Amino acid sequence: MSLQEGTTIMDLELGVSGRRSFNRAGSAGSSLRRRSFGFTNAESTQKDDDLESETVSEAGDTGDRALRSNSYSESSRQQLPVDNVTETGSVVPIPEDALFRPHGFWSHDPTALAVASPVFPSTMETISPLSTEAVIHSDDKQQVGSFLMGWFGVVFKGDISRVSDHLAIGLTTGYLGSLTTFSGWNQKMLDLSVQGKWGFVVLGFLVGMILADYSIKFGIRTAQGLKWILEMSNLFPVSDLPNSKSNWKADYCKRQVAVLVVLLLMLGLLWGISAALEKRDFHSGSSEAQLWLACIVGPFGVWIRWFLARLNGRGLGKAGLWKWLPIGTLIANVSAACVMAALAIVKKAVNTTTCHTVATGIQFGLMGCLSTVSTFMAEFHAMSQSNHPWRAEVYAVITIALSFSLGTLIYSVPDWVMGYD
């Protein structure tokens, strides 16, 4: 064999060996890329799930955290409408109806979160009229409050916030949260249980939940229809204006101080009138005396619930478990239901005019404003439209079961033992 042939054979062997090495390296690189892609997808999925959990938990209220929505916060997003932080670090606003779309809205595609679509709630089965006390005890104000929450707490909340974040909080957390009361609803079911009407108790909770859920869906749909008409006719173009161009927005210190002074004067005036009328009617034991006392203590219930709302979306413990559970709203509703039950049994035990006036005023004012159905239903509906709709039922069961079981121990059991009328 000549030297030239030997050199050719060596070149061929080196070429084959090089291709094998390249193939192994390429295979290893491809494997690493697949593993890295898998890890990236898993991490992205986890982040999306955490974002969804916090968002549905904050669908109703976030307390004083909502006032810092214009600046950087821990969650880097607002309450409603919330913001979605993409992988590039830019902030993409989620539309106000994001939490109330049909099932399947929550997508792992970050760009899909910015796509708006109208809300079309599923058709609910027609419920025949029931001549039962369960329907009677499902107060109309719960449905009215849930309906209005769909208007001012979802669809028009962004437009209201362009004028004032405080006004948006006042309408949703303040007015609508106080208009509806979970503790009163729970107490009426406890009264039925004391009478042995357990079937009405079950119907009362079920029918109440169905009507309130449908009310907020119907509120969202009608509000979106009205907003579309106003925008198409150019009668309500405020949504097209950025926050900085709203001449009515109370975003300056002087404006905020002026608004604060006016509101404090109004609150002081209402407190003064209520105190004077309460002093006049207190010893009469009339419903007017209970009403004026409720007006005096009612604002404190709203403030407590507003401060508790900061716990929504934070989860349990340092690890932040169960971020999807609105801890603040849950604590407000359950604690108000327990105190409501305690005051109810105290009225039966003491049975005096003064005790009845004070206890009823605190029940109607402080506990009624501390608990809420409208915020509870906003959170329930947001969970039902997420990728984990079972969370809505779990949240409802936890709230109702805790409130009713603790209320039974506090109110029903002593009533059964002592035999109060």
N, C-alpha and C positions, 0 to 999 in steps of 0.2 A: 504494500500500500504506500502510495506516494505521500509526501508531506502535504500537498494541496488537498488530497482526499481526506487526510486525517483532520486537517483544519476545518473542512466543510462539515464533517461528522460532529466535531466538538461544537461548532456554531449551532447545528440543529438541536443537539442535546441541551445547550444553554437556552435556546429559544423556547423549547418545550418546558424546561424547568421554570423559566421566567413566566411563561403563560400560566403554569400551575400555581406559582406563587401569587401572581396577580389575581387569579380566580379565587384563591383562598382569602386573599386580602379583601377583594371585592365582596365576597360572601360574608366575611366578618363585618365589614363596614355596613353592608345591607342589614345584617342582623342587629347591629347596634342602632342603625337608623330606625328599624322597626320597633325595637325596644324603647328608644327615646320617644318615638311617635306615640307608642302606647302609653308611656308615662305621661306625656304631654296631654293626651286625650283624657286620661284618668284625672289628672290634676285640673284640667279645664272643666270636666264634668263635676268634680267636687266643688270648684269655685262657683259654678252656675247653681248648684244645689244649695250652697250656703247663701248665695244672693237671693234665690227664690225664698228660702226659709225666712230670711230677715225681712224681705219685702212683704210677704203675706202677713207677718207678725206686726208690721208697722202700717198695715193698710188703714187701720182706724185712727191711730194717734201715736205720736212719739213724744208728747209732752214738750218740755222746754227745748229739746233737741231740734224741734222744727224751726225754732227761731234762729238757729245757727246754720240753716240750710244754704244760705248764700255764701258761707265761708267753708273752708275745708273742715270736715268732721271725720270721726273715726270710720264711719261707714262710707264716706265720700259720696253720699247721695241724699236726696231729699226724701221727705215723707211721701207725699202725693202731689204732683207726679214725682216719682223717684228718678234717680240717675243711674245709668249703668256704665261702669268703668270698663272700657275695652282693654284688650291686651296691649294696645299702643299707648295707653295712658290717657287717651282722650275721653271726655265724658259725653255720653250719648243719652239724651233725655228720653224717658219712656213715656208714652202718652198717658193721659189721665185714665183711659179705659183699659190700661194694660192688665190690671188685676181682675178685670171683669169680662174677659173674653171667653169664648167657648173653650172647652177642655182641649189642651194641646197647644195653648199659647206658649208655654214655657219651652223654649228651644235652646239647644246648646250652641246655636249659631248666633254670635253676638249681634250681627247685623239684623237678624230677625226681630230683635227686641225693639227696634226703632220703627217697625212697620205698623201703621195704624190700620185698624179695621173696625167696623161698626159692631155694636153689641146686639145680638139676637138671642135673648134668653129662651131656653127650651120651654115648650108649651107645657103648662102644669095641668094635671088632670082636674076636671071640674069637681068641686066638692059640693055635695048636696047640702042644703041647710040642715043644721043639726040643732034640735031643740034641747040642747044640753047646757049646763052651766059652764062647761069647759070653753065653749065659744063665747059665752057672756063674759067670762073672766079674762079673755084675751083682749085687753084694752085696745081701743082704736088708736090711741096715741102711740102705741108701739109700731103699728103699721104706718101711721102718718110720719113718725120720726124716721123710720127706715126708708120710706119713700123720699123724704126730703134729704136724707143722707146721700142718696143716689144723685141728687141735684147738686147740693152745695159741698158735699164731701168727696165727690168723684169728678163729675163732669165740669162744673163751674169753679172748682176749688183753685185751679191754676189761674183763672182770670181774676178771682177775688184776691189771690195772693199778690197779683201784680199791683193792686192798690194798697193792700196791707196784709202782712202775714198774721198780725194780731187779729184783724177782722175775720180772716179765714178760720183761725183757731176759736174765736169767739162764737162763730156761727155753728161750727161742728162740735168741738169739745164742750163749749159752753151751752149754747141753746139746744141743739139736737141731743147732746148727751144728757141734758137735764130733762128734756121733754119726755124721753123714754126712761123707764126705770126697771131694771132687772129684779131688784130686791122686792118691789111691790108685786111683781108677777110671781115670784117664788113664794111670797107670803100668802097670796091667795090660793096657791096650790096646797100650802100647808094647812090653811083653814079647811079646805075640802077634805084633806086626809084626816083631820081631827074628826070630821063628821062621818068618816068611813066611806067616802065617795072616791075610792081609789081609781075607778074607771075614768071619772072626770079629771082626775089628776093627770093620768097618762094622756088623755085627749087634749087637756089644756096645754101641756108642753108641746105635743106634736103639732096641733093645729096652730099654736102660737108661732112655732118655728117656721112652719110652712108659709103662713101668711106674711111673716116678717121678711122671709127670704124672697118671696115673690114681690113684695113691696119694693125692696131695694133694686131688684131687677127691673121692675116697671119704671121706677124713678130714673134709673140710668138711661133706659131706652127713650123715655119721653123727653128727658133733658137733652140728650144728644140730638133728637129730632128737632127740638126748638132751637138749639144752638146752630144746627145746620141751616135752618130756615133764616135765622138772623144773619148769619154770615153770608149766605147766598144773596140776600137782599141788601147786604152792606149796611145793615142797621146795627150790627154788633161786631165791628172789626177789631175789637180789643185784643183778640188772640193773635192777631198778626203783628202786634207791636211788641218789641222787646221790653224787658222790665225797665231799662233805663229811660225809655221814652214815655212812660206813663206819668203824666203830670200830677196824678192824684196819689201816687205811691208815697206812703209815709216812710221814706227811707233816709230822711235827714233828721238830725238830732232835734232841731227846733220843732219839726212836725211831730215827731214822736212824743216830745214833751208836751206839746199842745194837746194831742190826742189823749195822752195819759192824764193830764189835768182835767179835761172834760169828763172822761170816764170816771175818775175818782170823785168828782163833784156829783155826777149822776148817782154813783153808788152810795155816797154819803147822804144824798137827798132821799133815796129810796130807803136806806136804813133808818133815817130819822123819821120818815112817815110811818114805816112799819113798826118802829119802837113805840111811837105815840099811840098808834091804833091798838097795838098789843097791850099797852098799859091800860087803855080804856076797856078792852074786852076780855082781859085775862081771866078775871074771876067769874065771868059769866059761863065759861066752859063751852062757848059756842064754836061753831066751825070757823068763824071769822078769827077768833083768837088763835086757833091752830094754824090758820093760813098765815097770819102776820108773823107768828113765830117761825114758821117754815121759811118765809121770805128773809128773815134775819140770818138763819143758820144755813140756808141753801148755798150761798157762795162758797162757804168753807168746804162743802162736799165736792164742788167743781174743782177747787184748787187742789184738794188732796188727790182726786182722780187724775188731774193734769200732771202732777208731780210723779205719780205712780206710773204714768204712761211712758216715762223715760226708760223703764225696764223692758218695754216691748222690743223684741229683736235682739236682746242681749244674751238670752239663753240662761240656763241654770248653772251656777257655780263658775269657777274660774275657767273651766274648759268650754263654757258656752254651749252646753248641751241643750237640745230641743229649742233651737233658736226660732223655730216656726211657731212656738207657743207664746202668745201675748201675755207674758207674766203680769205686767202692770194691770191690764184690763181684768185678768182673772182674779188677781188679789182684790181689786176694787169691788167687783161683783160679789165674790164669795164673802168678803168681810162685811159688806153692806147687808147682804142677806142674813148673815148671822146676827148682826146688831139689830136688824129689823125684827127678827124672831125673838130676840131677848127682850126688846121693848114691848112686843106684843104680849108676852107672858107676864111681864111686869104690870101692864095695865090690868090684866085679869086678876093678878094677885093682890095688888093694892086697891084698885077699884075706887078711886076718888076722882073728883072733878079736876083737881089740879094736876094729878099724875096723868090723867087721860089727856089733858091739854098739852102738857110738856112732851109726853111720849109720842103723841100723834104728830105734833109739830116737828119733832126731830126725825121721826120716820118719814114724813112727807117731804121735809126740806133737806136735811143733811144726808140721810140714807138714800132718798130718791135721787138726789143730784150726784151722790158718790157712785151709784151704779148706773149702768147704761145698757140699752138694748141696741141702739143704732150703731154704736161703735162695735159692739159684739157681732152684729150681723154683717158689718162691713168686713171684718176679719174672717168670719165664717164663709162668706161668699168668695173672698179672695182665695182662701184655701181650697174651696170646692172647684175652682177653675185652674188650679195649678197642676203640676205633674204628679202631685200626691193628693188627690181629692179625699182620700180617707182621713186626712188630718182634720178636715172640717167636722166630720162626725165625731172624731175623738175629742176635739176641742169642745164641741157642744156637750158631749156626754160628761166630760170632766167638769165643766162649769155647772151643769144642771145637777149632776150626781153629788158633787161636793156641797153645793148650796142646799139642796133638798135634804140630804142626809144629816148634815150639821144642823140645819133648821129643825129637823125632826127631833134630834136629841135636845135641842135648846127649847123648843116650843111645844111640840106635839107630846113628847113623853111626859113632861110635867103636867100638861093639861089632862092627859089620860089618867095619871096617878092621882092628881088632886081633884079631878072631876069638876073643873071650872065650867060655868055656864057659857 
